């Protein structure tokens, strides 16, 4: 059986490659229209949104604290244990309560490793009771 590739197939292939190249890195709003807030299930959101890829940008959007708005922040927790227990010892503060305004706080996933995100406000309650935590493990895309 002979397989022939006509001009049409080549064009289709080129179009496909171009489309894939354009979609290489995505900007993802954490929580979508919910933003980064107390009481939304980010574990569930991450499971439904994933997989994440290297160089994707996660954007955390949350209003600055006021009389009616409680503060939030963004931490990177060091390991699975600290993630499961909402233990912020040894965690890295990425963004404070005033950094989620406007365009939000952006974080680029640059390494293939679990990124344990959580908010530590309310003495850890954001994480413990407010479900403000999720894991993002970026993969390499299969195409250049
Ligand atoms: C991610 O972005 C950096 C900087 O632009 C680039 O050097 C690197 O090749 C990119 N990695 C992937 C897997 O796209």
Backbone and ligand atoms as CSV (ligand in chain L), in Angstrom:
chain,resi,resn,atom,element,x,y,z
A,1,UNK,N,N,0.845,-1.184,0.000
A,1,UNK,CA,C,0.000,0.000,0.000
A,1,UNK,C,C,0.890,1.247,0.000
A,2,UNK,N,N,0.599,2.115,-0.883
A,2,UNK,CA,C,1.389,3.346,-0.958
A,2,UNK,C,C,0.649,4.491,-0.270
A,3,UNK,N,N,1.357,5.213,0.555
A,3,UNK,CA,C,0.766,6.377,1.231
A,3,UNK,C,C,1.317,7.639,0.575
A,4,UNK,N,N,0.436,8.427,0.070
A,4,UNK,CA,C,0.902,9.662,-0.560
A,4,UNK,C,C,0.404,10.869,0.223
A,5,UNK,N,N,1.264,11.836,0.315
A,5,UNK,CA,C,0.887,13.085,0.987
A,5,UNK,C,C,0.732,14.186,-0.051
A,6,UNK,N,N,-0.445,14.659,-0.209
A,6,UNK,CA,C,-0.679,15.737,-1.166
A,6,UNK,C,C,-0.399,17.088,-0.538
A,7,UNK,N,N,-0.600,18.120,-1.326
A,7,UNK,CA,C,-0.380,19.482,-0.818
A,7,UNK,C,C,-1.333,19.781,0.337
A,8,UNK,N,N,-2.499,19.176,0.259
A,8,UNK,CA,C,-3.502,19.405,1.300
A,8,UNK,C,C,-3.022,18.931,2.662
A,9,UNK,N,N,-2.398,17.755,2.703
A,9,UNK,CA,C,-1.921,17.217,3.978
A,9,UNK,C,C,-0.822,18.085,4.566
A,10,UNK,N,N,0.054,18.570,3.675
A,10,UNK,CA,C,1.151,19.411,4.143
A,10,UNK,C,C,0.596,20.693,4.775
A,11,UNK,N,N,-0.388,21.255,4.106
A,11,UNK,CA,C,-1.001,22.479,4.607
A,11,UNK,C,C,-1.664,22.231,5.963
A,12,UNK,N,N,-2.327,21.097,6.047
A,12,UNK,CA,C,-3.004,20.732,7.290
A,12,UNK,C,C,-1.974,20.595,8.413
A,13,UNK,N,N,-0.861,19.948,8.100
A,13,UNK,CA,C,0.205,19.733,9.075
A,13,UNK,C,C,0.768,21.072,9.544
A,14,UNK,N,N,1.030,21.959,8.601
A,14,UNK,CA,C,1.591,23.273,8.941
A,14,UNK,C,C,0.626,24.058,9.824
A,15,UNK,N,N,-0.657,23.975,9.485
A,15,UNK,CA,C,-1.670,24.676,10.270
A,15,UNK,C,C,-1.694,24.140,11.699
A,16,UNK,N,N,-1.594,22.824,11.802
A,16,UNK,CA,C,-1.613,22.157,13.101
A,16,UNK,C,C,-0.417,22.604,13.939
A,17,UNK,N,N,0.761,22.600,13.329
A,17,UNK,CA,C,1.985,23.001,14.030
A,17,UNK,C,C,1.868,24.448,14.507
A,18,UNK,N,N,1.369,25.300,13.632
A,18,UNK,CA,C,1.228,26.716,13.983
A,18,UNK,C,C,0.272,26.888,15.158
A,19,UNK,N,N,-0.826,26.154,15.142
A,19,UNK,CA,C,-1.819,26.252,16.213
A,19,UNK,C,C,-1.224,25.797,17.543
A,20,UNK,N,N,-0.475,24.690,17.485
A,20,UNK,CA,C,0.127,24.163,18.698
A,20,UNK,C,C,1.167,25.134,19.247
A,21,UNK,N,N,1.946,25.742,18.355
A,21,UNK,CA,C,2.981,26.677,18.788
A,21,UNK,C,C,2.362,27.882,19.492
A,22,UNK,N,N,1.231,28.356,18.948
A,22,UNK,CA,C,0.568,29.520,19.525
A,22,UNK,C,C,0.037,29.195,20.924
A,23,UNK,N,N,-0.467,27.957,21.081
A,23,UNK,CA,C,-1.071,27.599,22.362
A,23,UNK,C,C,-0.037,27.079,23.367
A,24,UNK,N,N,1.220,27.361,23.120
A,24,UNK,CA,C,2.292,26.800,23.944
A,24,UNK,C,C,2.163,27.124,25.438
A,25,UNK,N,N,2.119,28.397,25.781
A,25,UNK,CA,C,2.001,28.759,27.188
A,25,UNK,C,C,0.693,29.499,27.416
A,26,UNK,N,N,-0.003,29.082,28.448
A,26,UNK,CA,C,-1.306,29.676,28.727
A,26,UNK,C,C,-1.259,30.568,29.956
A,27,UNK,N,N,-2.178,31.513,30.008
A,27,UNK,CA,C,-2.377,32.302,31.223
A,27,UNK,C,C,-3.681,31.840,31.837
A,28,UNK,N,N,-3.604,31.373,33.063
A,28,UNK,CA,C,-4.762,30.765,33.711
A,28,UNK,C,C,-5.143,31.553,34.960
A,29,UNK,N,N,-6.386,32.008,34.991
A,29,UNK,CA,C,-6.878,32.702,36.190
A,29,UNK,C,C,-7.274,31.630,37.206
A,30,UNK,N,N,-6.607,31.627,38.340
A,30,UNK,CA,C,-6.898,30.632,39.375
A,30,UNK,C,C,-8.331,30.815,39.874
A,31,UNK,N,N,-9.108,29.739,39.770
A,31,UNK,CA,C,-10.506,29.793,40.196
A,31,UNK,C,C,-11.443,30.372,39.149
A,32,UNK,N,N,-10.908,30.734,37.986
A,32,UNK,CA,C,-11.733,31.323,36.930
A,32,UNK,C,C,-12.429,32.584,37.427
A,33,UNK,N,N,-13.710,32.692,37.180
A,33,UNK,CA,C,-14.443,33.906,37.572
A,33,UNK,C,C,-14.595,34.022,39.096
A,34,UNK,N,N,-14.320,32.945,39.814
A,34,UNK,CA,C,-14.398,33.009,41.285
A,34,UNK,C,C,-13.187,33.722,41.874
A,35,UNK,N,N,-12.091,33.741,41.118
A,35,UNK,CA,C,-10.861,34.326,41.639
A,35,UNK,C,C,-10.314,33.500,42.800
A,36,UNK,N,N,-9.522,34.140,43.621
A,36,UNK,CA,C,-8.873,33.486,44.779
A,36,UNK,C,C,-9.629,33.929,46.018
A,37,UNK,N,N,-10.550,33.062,46.486
A,37,UNK,CA,C,-11.422,33.470,47.598
A,37,UNK,C,C,-11.643,32.336,48.593
A,38,UNK,N,N,-12.088,32.711,49.764
A,38,UNK,CA,C,-12.397,31.760,50.831
A,38,UNK,C,C,-13.607,30.912,50.436
A,39,UNK,N,N,-13.521,29.591,50.642
A,39,UNK,CA,C,-14.695,28.735,50.475
A,39,UNK,C,C,-14.892,28.127,49.099
A,40,UNK,N,N,-13.981,28.417,48.162
A,40,UNK,CA,C,-14.105,27.791,46.838
A,40,UNK,C,C,-13.131,26.614,46.813
A,41,UNK,N,N,-13.530,25.506,46.191
A,41,UNK,CA,C,-12.727,24.280,46.232
A,41,UNK,C,C,-11.641,24.297,45.136
A,42,UNK,N,N,-10.440,24.737,45.502
A,42,UNK,CA,C,-9.362,24.883,44.511
A,42,UNK,C,C,-8.729,23.552,44.111
A,43,UNK,N,N,-8.816,22.596,45.010
A,43,UNK,CA,C,-8.373,21.240,44.682
A,43,UNK,C,C,-9.190,20.717,43.501
A,44,UNK,N,N,-10.481,20.890,43.611
A,44,UNK,CA,C,-11.420,20.478,42.577
A,44,UNK,C,C,-11.191,21.287,41.298
A,45,UNK,N,N,-11.002,22.584,41.468
A,45,UNK,CA,C,-10.754,23.450,40.318
A,45,UNK,C,C,-9.498,22.987,39.562
A,46,UNK,N,N,-8.423,22.723,40.327
A,46,UNK,CA,C,-7.149,22.326,39.714
A,46,UNK,C,C,-7.290,20.979,38.999
A,47,UNK,N,N,-8.040,20.060,39.610
A,47,UNK,CA,C,-8.254,18.746,39.002
A,47,UNK,C,C,-9.010,18.879,37.684
A,48,UNK,N,N,-9.989,19.781,37.677
A,48,UNK,CA,C,-10.789,19.961,36.461
A,48,UNK,C,C,-10.050,20.762,35.410
A,49,UNK,N,N,-9.232,21.716,35.868
A,49,UNK,CA,C,-8.552,22.548,34.887
A,49,UNK,C,C,-7.352,21.872,34.253
A,50,UNK,N,N,-6.631,21.091,35.056
A,50,UNK,CA,C,-5.352,20.530,34.630
A,50,UNK,C,C,-5.423,19.741,33.339
A,51,UNK,N,N,-4.316,19.285,32.782
A,51,UNK,CA,C,-2.957,19.465,33.335
A,51,UNK,C,C,-2.393,20.861,33.068
A,52,UNK,N,N,-1.423,21.209,33.888
A,52,UNK,CA,C,-0.707,22.465,33.702
A,52,UNK,C,C,0.589,22.164,32.968
A,53,UNK,N,N,1.094,23.161,32.262
A,53,UNK,CA,C,2.324,22.966,31.491
A,53,UNK,C,C,3.392,23.984,31.867
A,54,UNK,N,N,4.637,23.578,31.603
A,54,UNK,CA,C,5.777,24.470,31.853
A,54,UNK,C,C,5.562,25.798,31.127
A,55,UNK,N,N,5.833,26.880,31.846
A,55,UNK,CA,C,5.702,28.263,31.348
A,55,UNK,C,C,4.265,28.776,31.318
A,56,UNK,N,N,3.329,27.977,31.781
A,56,UNK,CA,C,1.978,28.515,31.979
A,56,UNK,C,C,2.041,29.533,33.122
A,57,UNK,N,N,1.197,30.546,33.033
A,57,UNK,CA,C,1.153,31.566,34.084
A,57,UNK,C,C,-0.133,31.412,34.885
A,58,UNK,N,N,0.002,31.286,36.196
A,58,UNK,CA,C,-1.171,31.263,37.071
A,58,UNK,C,C,-1.384,32.676,37.602
A,59,UNK,N,N,-2.627,33.156,37.528
A,59,UNK,CA,C,-2.930,34.501,38.013
A,59,UNK,C,C,-3.893,34.410,39.198
A,60,UNK,N,N,-3.453,34.936,40.326
A,60,UNK,CA,C,-4.277,34.960,41.540
A,60,UNK,C,C,-4.915,36.341,41.656
A,61,UNK,N,N,-6.253,36.365,41.632
A,61,UNK,CA,C,-6.969,37.640,41.727
A,61,UNK,C,C,-7.780,37.686,43.012
A,62,UNK,N,N,-7.512,38.690,43.834
A,62,UNK,CA,C,-8.274,38.875,45.074
A,62,UNK,C,C,-8.212,40.349,45.465
A,63,UNK,N,N,-9.323,40.873,45.989
A,63,UNK,CA,C,-9.362,42.290,46.339
A,63,UNK,C,C,-8.549,42.580,47.599
A,64,UNK,N,N,-8.063,43.810,47.736
A,64,UNK,CA,C,-7.347,44.151,48.961
A,64,UNK,C,C,-8.302,44.125,50.153
A,65,UNK,N,N,-7.787,43.869,51.354
A,65,UNK,CA,C,-8.670,43.790,52.522
A,65,UNK,C,C,-9.329,45.123,52.842
A,66,UNK,N,N,-10.557,45.028,53.342
A,66,UNK,CA,C,-11.289,46.224,53.777
A,66,UNK,C,C,-12.192,45.814,54.932
A,67,UNK,N,N,-13.105,46.682,55.327
A,67,UNK,CA,C,-14.029,46.352,56.419
A,67,UNK,C,C,-14.876,45.131,56.075
A,68,UNK,N,N,-15.186,44.991,54.791
A,68,UNK,CA,C,-16.075,43.898,54.386
A,68,UNK,C,C,-15.342,42.747,53.690
A,69,UNK,N,N,-14.074,42.967,53.320
A,69,UNK,CA,C,-13.314,41.938,52.601
A,69,UNK,C,C,-12.164,41.438,53.463
A,70,UNK,N,N,-12.142,40.128,53.655
A,70,UNK,CA,C,-11.051,39.582,54.468
A,70,UNK,C,C,-9.798,39.427,53.610
A,71,UNK,N,N,-8.614,39.527,54.256
A,71,UNK,CA,C,-7.373,39.441,53.482
A,71,UNK,C,C,-7.050,38.021,53.035
A,72,UNK,N,N,-6.348,37.925,51.911
A,72,UNK,CA,C,-5.802,36.652,51.437
A,72,UNK,C,C,-4.376,36.906,50.980
A,73,UNK,N,N,-3.638,35.831,50.813
A,73,UNK,CA,C,-2.290,35.951,50.274
A,73,UNK,C,C,-1.966,34.681,49.499
A,74,UNK,N,N,-0.741,34.593,48.990
A,74,UNK,CA,C,-0.334,33.395,48.242
A,74,UNK,C,C,1.009,32.916,48.762
A,75,UNK,N,N,1.013,31.704,49.276
A,75,UNK,CA,C,2.229,31.067,49.749
A,75,UNK,C,C,2.557,29.872,48.872
A,76,UNK,N,N,3.845,29.546,48.818
A,76,UNK,CA,C,4.288,28.288,48.236
A,76,UNK,C,C,4.758,27.436,49.412
A,77,UNK,N,N,4.085,26.316,49.629
A,77,UNK,CA,C,4.444,25.439,50.747
A,77,UNK,C,C,5.551,24.476,50.312
A,78,UNK,N,N,6.423,24.099,51.270
A,78,UNK,CA,C,7.618,23.340,50.895
A,78,UNK,C,C,7.402,21.876,50.505
A,79,UNK,N,N,6.387,21.227,51.013
A,79,UNK,CA,C,6.227,19.796,50.698
A,79,UNK,C,C,4.792,19.318,50.913
A,80,UNK,N,N,4.561,18.049,50.610
A,80,UNK,CA,C,3.216,17.471,50.705
A,80,UNK,C,C,2.690,17.507,52.131
A,81,UNK,N,N,3.571,17.249,53.094
A,81,UNK,CA,C,3.164,17.259,54.491
A,81,UNK,C,C,2.603,18.630,54.885
A,82,UNK,N,N,3.373,19.673,54.561
A,82,UNK,CA,C,2.930,21.023,54.925
A,82,UNK,C,C,1.651,21.389,54.180
A,83,UNK,N,N,1.522,20.873,52.944
A,83,UNK,CA,C,0.313,21.130,52.150
A,83,UNK,C,C,-0.908,20.473,52.800
A,84,UNK,N,N,-0.778,19.199,53.137
A,84,UNK,CA,C,-1.914,18.468,53.707
A,84,UNK,C,C,-2.322,19.046,55.058
A,85,UNK,N,N,-1.347,19.517,55.831
A,85,UNK,CA,C,-1.629,20.011,57.173
A,85,UNK,C,C,-1.781,21.522,57.261
A,86,UNK,N,N,-1.669,22.207,56.137
A,86,UNK,CA,C,-1.695,23.677,56.135
A,86,UNK,C,C,-0.698,24.210,57.159
A,87,UNK,N,N,0.490,23.680,57.091
A,87,UNK,CA,C,1.576,24.067,57.987
A,87,UNK,C,C,2.474,25.048,57.220
A,88,UNK,N,N,2.486,26.304,57.667
A,88,UNK,CA,C,3.192,27.339,56.908
A,88,UNK,C,C,4.638,27.548,57.350
A,89,UNK,N,N,5.125,26.662,58.247
A,89,UNK,CA,C,6.533,26.773,58.617
A,89,UNK,C,C,7.393,26.440,57.404
A,90,UNK,N,N,8.343,27.304,57.108
A,90,UNK,CA,C,9.226,27.076,55.971
A,90,UNK,C,C,8.597,27.406,54.629
A,91,UNK,N,N,7.396,28.012,54.656
A,91,UNK,CA,C,6.720,28.387,53.407
A,91,UNK,C,C,7.286,29.699,52.871
A,92,UNK,N,N,7.113,29.912,51.583
A,92,UNK,CA,C,7.585,31.133,50.943
A,92,UNK,C,C,6.393,32.014,50.590
A,93,UNK,N,N,6.391,33.223,51.112
A,93,UNK,CA,C,5.314,34.161,50.767
A,93,UNK,C,C,5.573,34.705,49.365
A,94,UNK,N,N,4.634,34.453,48.452
A,94,UNK,CA,C,4.786,34.944,47.081
A,94,UNK,C,C,4.111,36.294,46.903
A,95,UNK,N,N,2.930,36.461,47.517
A,95,UNK,CA,C,2.167,37.705,47.342
A,95,UNK,C,C,1.363,38.020,48.601
A,96,UNK,N,N,1.449,39.261,49.047
A,96,UNK,CA,C,0.721,39.711,50.228
A,96,UNK,C,C,-0.709,40.102,49.910
A,97,UNK,N,N,-1.480,40.521,50.935
A,97,UNK,CA,C,-2.901,40.831,50.783
A,97,UNK,C,C,-3.231,41.917,49.752
A,98,UNK,N,N,-2.258,42.786,49.449
A,98,UNK,CA,C,-2.559,43.871,48.500
A,98,UNK,C,C,-2.076,43.598,47.078
A,99,UNK,N,N,-1.553,42.407,46.839
A,99,UNK,CA,C,-0.968,42.117,45.522
A,99,UNK,C,C,-1.890,41.378,44.557
A,100,UNK,N,N,-3.142,41.150,44.988
A,100,UNK,CA,C,-4.063,40.433,44.115
A,100,UNK,C,C,-5.011,41.344,43.356
A,101,UNK,N,N,-4.788,42.654,43.530
A,101,UNK,CA,C,-5.674,43.657,42.933
A,101,UNK,C,C,-5.447,43.791,41.428
A,102,UNK,N,N,-6.430,44.336,40.739
A,102,UNK,CA,C,-6.281,44.656,39.314
A,102,UNK,C,C,-6.001,43.429,38.465
A,103,UNK,N,N,-4.836,43.425,37.816
A,103,UNK,CA,C,-4.480,42.286,36.971
A,103,UNK,C,C,-4.132,41.054,37.796
A,104,UNK,N,N,-3.973,41.233,39.101
A,104,UNK,CA,C,-3.691,40.110,39.975
A,104,UNK,C,C,-2.212,39.813,40.093
A,105,UNK,N,N,-1.917,38.779,40.853
A,105,UNK,CA,C,-0.534,38.354,41.039
A,105,UNK,C,C,-0.245,37.176,40.101
A,106,UNK,N,N,0.817,37.313,39.302
A,106,UNK,CA,C,1.150,36.271,38.315
A,106,UNK,C,C,2.327,35.430,38.758
A,107,UNK,N,N,2.202,34.134,38.532
A,107,UNK,CA,C,3.280,33.207,38.874
A,107,UNK,C,C,3.476,32.239,37.709
A,108,UNK,N,N,4.691,32.182,37.172
A,108,UNK,CA,C,4.982,31.305,36.035
A,108,UNK,C,C,5.503,29.965,36.545
A,109,UNK,N,N,4.909,28.886,36.026
A,109,UNK,CA,C,5.335,27.534,36.406
A,109,UNK,C,C,6.566,27.164,35.566
A,110,UNK,N,N,7.738,27.252,36.174
A,110,UNK,CA,C,8.973,27.077,35.402
A,110,UNK,C,C,9.650,25.733,35.611
A,111,UNK,N,N,9.269,25.017,36.661
A,111,UNK,CA,C,9.960,23.756,36.938
A,111,UNK,C,C,8.988,22.587,37.041
A,112,UNK,N,N,9.453,21.419,36.608
A,112,UNK,CA,C,8.649,20.205,36.740
A,112,UNK,C,C,8.766,19.704,38.178
A,113,UNK,N,N,7.885,20.190,39.010
A,113,UNK,CA,C,7.805,19.762,40.410
A,113,UNK,C,C,6.444,20.177,40.922
A,114,UNK,N,N,5.978,19.539,42.009
A,114,UNK,CA,C,4.700,19.977,42.557
A,114,UNK,C,C,4.833,21.379,43.141
A,115,UNK,N,N,3.933,22.260,42.779
A,115,UNK,CA,C,3.875,23.594,43.379
A,115,UNK,C,C,2.680,23.596,44.327
A,116,UNK,N,N,2.964,23.692,45.614
A,116,UNK,CA,C,1.891,23.658,46.610
A,116,UNK,C,C,1.491,25.085,46.966
A,117,UNK,N,N,0.361,25.540,46.421
A,117,UNK,CA,C,-0.097,26.901,46.673
A,117,UNK,C,C,-1.126,26.914,47.805
A,118,UNK,N,N,-1.090,27.967,48.622
A,118,UNK,CA,C,-2.089,28.124,49.679
A,118,UNK,C,C,-2.126,29.565,50.162
A,119,UNK,N,N,-3.282,29.957,50.711
A,119,UNK,CA,C,-3.366,31.238,51.406
A,119,UNK,C,C,-3.247,30.952,52.890
A,120,UNK,N,N,-2.450,31.765,53.575
A,120,UNK,CA,C,-2.207,31.518,55.000
A,120,UNK,C,C,-2.897,32.502,55.924
A,121,UNK,N,N,-3.767,33.338,55.368
A,121,UNK,CA,C,-4.430,34.344,56.213
A,121,UNK,C,C,-5.398,33.682,57.195
A,122,UNK,N,N,-5.815,34.490,58.174
A,122,UNK,CA,C,-6.713,33.980,59.216
A,122,UNK,C,C,-6.011,32.917,60.044
A,123,UNK,N,N,-4.689,33.103,60.260
A,123,UNK,CA,C,-3.917,32.147,61.044
A,123,UNK,C,C,-3.987,30.739,60.434
A,124,UNK,N,N,-4.052,30.676,59.116
A,124,UNK,CA,C,-4.090,29.385,58.424
A,124,UNK,C,C,-5.491,28.920,58.067
A,125,UNK,N,N,-6.500,29.646,58.547
A,125,UNK,CA,C,-7.886,29.238,58.288
A,125,UNK,C,C,-8.251,29.258,56.801
A,126,UNK,N,N,-7.683,30.175,56.043
A,126,UNK,CA,C,-7.927,30.208,54.592
A,126,UNK,C,C,-7.632,28.835,54.002
A,127,UNK,N,N,-6.551,28.249,54.468
A,127,UNK,CA,C,-6.106,26.938,53.971
A,127,UNK,C,C,-6.868,25.794,54.629
A,128,UNK,N,N,-6.981,25.861,55.947
A,128,UNK,CA,C,-7.576,24.751,56.712
A,128,UNK,C,C,-9.073,24.615,56.485
A,129,UNK,N,N,-9.792,25.733,56.537
A,129,UNK,CA,C,-11.256,25.685,56.428
A,129,UNK,C,C,-11.778,26.259,55.121
A,130,UNK,N,N,-11.002,27.176,54.538
A,130,UNK,CA,C,-11.487,27.894,53.356
A,130,UNK,C,C,-11.133,27.233,52.034
A,131,UNK,N,N,-10.453,26.078,52.074
A,131,UNK,CA,C,-10.091,25.299,50.872
A,131,UNK,C,C,-9.175,26.054,49.899
A,132,UNK,N,N,-8.506,27.094,50.411
A,132,UNK,CA,C,-7.653,27.891,49.521
A,132,UNK,C,C,-6.272,27.250,49.384
A,133,UNK,N,N,-6.262,26.072,48.759
A,133,UNK,CA,C,-4.997,25.393,48.480
A,133,UNK,C,C,-5.168,24.437,47.309
A,134,UNK,N,N,-4.092,24.284,46.539
A,134,UNK,CA,C,-4.100,23.315,45.435
A,134,UNK,C,C,-2.667,23.039,45.002
A,135,UNK,N,N,-2.513,21.933,44.289
A,135,UNK,CA,C,-1.199,21.550,43.786
A,135,UNK,C,C,-1.194,21.682,42.271
A,136,UNK,N,N,-0.142,22.283,41.735
A,136,UNK,CA,C,0.023,22.348,40.278
A,136,UNK,C,C,1.353,21.694,39.930
A,137,UNK,N,N,1.282,20.628,39.149
A,137,UNK,CA,C,2.499,19.950,38.686
A,137,UNK,C,C,2.576,20.157,37.176
A,138,UNK,N,N,3.436,21.086,36.730
A,138,UNK,CA,C,3.489,21.333,35.282
A,138,UNK,C,C,4.261,20.244,34.532
A,139,UNK,N,N,3.789,19.943,33.351
A,139,UNK,CA,C,4.442,18.964,32.475
A,139,UNK,C,C,5.065,19.693,31.296
A,140,UNK,N,N,5.952,18.985,30.604
A,140,UNK,CA,C,6.462,19.505,29.336
A,140,UNK,C,C,5.449,19.165,28.263
A,141,UNK,N,N,5.216,20.095,27.362
A,141,UNK,CA,C,4.342,19.787,26.242
A,141,UNK,C,C,5.081,18.834,25.314
A,142,UNK,N,N,4.328,18.061,24.567
A,142,UNK,CA,C,4.944,17.023,23.737
A,142,UNK,C,C,5.466,17.570,22.420
A,143,UNK,N,N,5.236,18.842,22.170
A,143,UNK,CA,C,5.709,19.450,20.925
A,143,UNK,C,C,6.525,20.689,21.268
A,144,UNK,N,N,7.407,21.116,20.371
A,144,UNK,CA,C,8.283,22.249,20.655
A,144,UNK,C,C,7.536,23.572,20.778
L,1,LIG,C1,C,10.035,28.542,29.106
L,1,LIG,O1,O,10.380,29.900,28.952
L,1,LIG,C2,C,11.778,30.140,28.968
L,1,LIG,C3,C,11.993,31.637,28.951
L,1,LIG,O2,O,11.227,32.239,27.956
L,1,LIG,C4,C,12.422,29.423,27.793
L,1,LIG,O3,O,13.818,29.630,27.808
L,1,LIG,C5,C,12.130,27.933,27.900
L,1,LIG,O4,O,12.620,27.271,26.774
L,1,LIG,C6,C,10.623,27.686,28.007
L,1,LIG,N1,N,10.406,26.278,28.276
L,1,LIG,C7,C,9.491,25.571,27.638
L,1,LIG,C8,C,9.414,24.140,27.995
L,1,LIG,O5,O,8.741,26.044,26.806
